[in-house]
Amino acid sequence: MKCLLVFAVICVVALAQRQPEEGGAIERLVADEVRALIRATPSITVADCTAKCDAVFGLDVAREEELTDRDCARECRE
């Protein structure tokens, strides 16, 4: 019984250590795209950067589109 309890605790700790996957890959793609935009046009404005980034990530699912819009705006401001 103690072994089962120890195993359960180890599983809970291991699961708690995992990073959430939601948006991770898309956020990296957005960050890479913004870096490329800025590298290609160093004088680009935040508004133009956000618009061009958003145009690249035009998605059909409204929630996903909102997330990429947010990520583009955040990356362009930084």
N, C-alpha and C positions, 0 to 999 in steps of 0.2 A: 504494500500500500504506500509506503514511504517513497519507493522508487517511482511509482505512478505520479505522486504529488511533485516530486523533484522534476520529473519529465515535463509535467504540465507547466511548472514555473519556468523552466528553460524555454519551452515553446512560446509562452507569453512574452518573455523578455526578447526572444529572437524576433517575434512579430512586431513588437514595439519599436525595434531598431530600424525596421524597413522605412525607406523614404517613400512618400506618396509618388505614384507614377503620373498622376493627372497633369497633363500639360507639359511635362518635362521635356519631351522631344520637340514639341512645337515651340516652346519657349526658347530652346537652343537654336532652332531654325530661324526664329524671329530675330534673335540677337545676332546671329551670323549675317542675316540679310541687312540689318541696320548697319553693322560694321562695314559691309560691302558698299552700301549706299554712301556712307560717310567717307570711306576711302576713295570712292569714285568722284565724289563732289564734296570736298571738305567744307565749302561754304554753304552747304544745304541748310535750309531753315528747319526748325522743328516741325512746322506745319507741312512742308514739302516732304520731309522724311517720313512723317506719319502717313501722309496720303500715298506715297509710293510704296511703302511697306504694306499698307492695307490693301493696295491693289494687287500685290503679289499673293496675298493670302485671302483671296475672295472665296469664302466657303459657303456652302448651301445651308448648313445647319446654323440656325440663328444663334444659339448659345455659343457654338464654337467660333462663329464670326465675332461675337462680342468679346470673347477671350483674346482672339488675335488682335482685334482693334486695341484693346487695353494694353496688350504686350507691346505692340508697335509704338503706341504713345509713350509708354514707360521707357522703352529702350531708346527712343529718339530724344527724350529729355535728358537722359543720363550721359 
